[in-house]
Amino acid sequence: MGPQDVPLEEKALTVVYGPDLVNINFCNFCCNSRETTLVWAKELLKMAYNLMSWNASPRKYLEKAHTKLILMKDRSGKIPVKHIVRMFATHKDDKKRVEKALELAGLPKAKNDSIAPEKFTFEDFFCFYRHLSGRMEIYKLYEKLCGGNKKKGMTTEQLVNFLNKEQRDPRLNEILYPYLTSEHAREVIKQCEPNKVYAQKGLLSAEGFLQYLMSEDNNIMALDKLDLNEDMNQPLNHYFINSSHNTYLTGHQLTGKSSVEMYRQCLLGGCRCIELDCWNGHNSDEEPIITHGYTVVTEILLKEVIEAIAESAFKTSEFPVILSFENHCSPKQQAKMAMYCQKAFGEMLLTEPLSTHPLKPGHPLPSPNQLLRKILIKNKRKRYSLEQNNVHHEEEESSFSLSPEHILPAHNDGLENLDLDITGIIHQENNEKIISLMNSSVERTESNSSKIASFHCIREDSILDSGGEDDENHYRQTEEGTKESEAGAEMSALVNYVQPVRFYSFEHAERRNRCNEVSSFVETQATNLLKEHPVEFVNYNKRQLSRIYPRGTRVDSSNYMPQVFWNAGCQMVALNFQTLDLGMQLNQGIFEYNACCGYLLKPEFMRRADRRFDPFIESTVDGIIAGTVTVQIISGQFLTDRKVGTYVDVDMYGLPADTVRRRFRTKTVPGNGINPSFDEEPFVFKKCCQNWHV
């Protein structure tokens, strides 16, 4: 198909679809040219990740349902009635209700009947919907607003009164958001009123009122929040970052399957921090693999994962992606890993720190805007061990470890990416010999790297307080309890703004004041730290990044509640994306904000150093006025096609003092999933920290 000189794979297009990230299907197409394929791929991607479509109005969903039915024609070009019945009901009693609604709408209802498309316009379909759903609660409201005289219709004045008193947020500023006028009401009538006679008279019928309530003017989501509306020029640690744990897994932590496709789907869905567990390949080609070590989880090639990341990283969000490596590979295979990253990512890979943000104590991280379309590597860094035989003083037996944190470059062109461990015997009066040792070591390094640097030595008490990861026996403990290999030089060279270090204490991290260092905490450890040192944990996250991951006993890939750690300002709260449980649903919901870009700006009291914030405090948060939220559940439509009882739970997730779970539930409406009506007293949440609740 198409020009023979164009490879088939460049003309092929694969559409991936499914109810979640795991249960997916593939549909393959072939176009006649490379250009046509690219156009289709680009436009389909826009449609698939259109946030306005995800949060469309009820009317828009009805239009989609109508379009679907129109396309379900039989060989004669007509729409079988059985397709309409099957779309809305599966139970015998519900099928009868659908057939009755078709009859009331003046449409054929028999099982073997069919409808001509021109006689099944959206207006006809909406009439059918109105008879099927009933919506008596709407008609009661309409009659009340009309002053008990619904036959005459709702006047422009009555509609204006409804818009300004019932629909308007009373907190809005009258100057910035003036009250609606009769002109606006007439425009609503013009757009929503199906009866032309009513529209000409400036009246709104009950059906027109229903169409207005289902229109985009009444979306439950504030659509401007779905745009890229937040300041993206703050340091990286001032944002919550959409993060995944063991990204390769499609199921169970011990027996599940690994999939390259999971990386694509997570990145396309807005995830900005993904995890790669790398192990030595077993075959003769010694290709690094990704799997869950010491389990029966299947293996995938690292090279294929890297290629998938390069292909998908910035298709739906241009903000930086963090690759969190857990590295169990030999030095030889680590060199391959680094080569694959450099080759596949090219200029997208950030290999050197920005000149404006050096890796020095007290210097903040760059912003997401400064790192657009950049990939950051989180991998253990190699610590070069340099020994000087002549430096040994028998009278003093105080050993020390000197790392780059204590050898500060005097110029920006210094060895910013070089880690040094110098072990020997030190005495306060012999600093000159130490400096001589450092200089000789650096000179040897310069001969290979052609870099020039000058260093100065700082106080001995800081030297003895050196941090970084525990390099005992050249290994460190990983999330799953296995030993991680010593970092290779090639992978170490790729690490800059996300350097993993062992966590000692909040005081230790504060003394070091290094924003590029990140520590990972298992959920149990993080919970204990949050309980014992809540303010310190928040302050830690004001300065640098932290990552939380699920405990090892969650072998079923369940998730903890991310809100607990968001409350402390933790940025990378990693979840098992393959499990769509409550924790993952909260994560998906909150990260739809800000154009689903994967970054959400933390509240000001979690960013500013001059603000003190305790997540467990019950009084008013500094600078925030607590509000009251009232939620009334009126009714539901098409909740399920099964004949079951339906009810609605309303929970609030936020700060511990404000979180409300399993307290508010509507009555159960038995055997009705099509149009249950609740219409109970409102649920009142008395205290709410604005902009920080789900």
VENHUJO-V138800 format. One record per helix or strand of 2 or more residues. SS is the DSSP state (2 for helix, 1 for strand). FROM is the first residue (numbers start at 1). TO is the last residue. Records with the same first field share a line. If there is no record, write none. Layout:
SS: FROM-TO / FROM-TO
//
This chain:
2: 8-10 / 34-48 / 51-54 / 58-71 / 81-88 / 92-104 / 117-119 / 122-133 / 136-145 / 150-152 / 156-167 / 182-192 / 196-201 / 206-213 / 216-218 / 223-226 / 236-238 / 261-268 / 302-312 / 331-348 / 369-371 / 404-406 / 428-449 / 460-463 / 472-474 / 489-492 / 506-512 / 523-532 / 534-543 / 563-566 / 582-590 / 594-596 / 604-606
1: 12-18 / 24-30 / 78-80 / 114-116 / 239-244 / 273-279 / 289-290 / 300-301 / 321-327 / 375-378 / 384-386 / 399-402 / 407-409 / 420-425 / 455-457 / 476-477 / 483-484 / 499-500 / 517-522 / 546-549 / 572-575 / 599-601 / 627-631 / 649-652 / 660-665 / 683-688
//
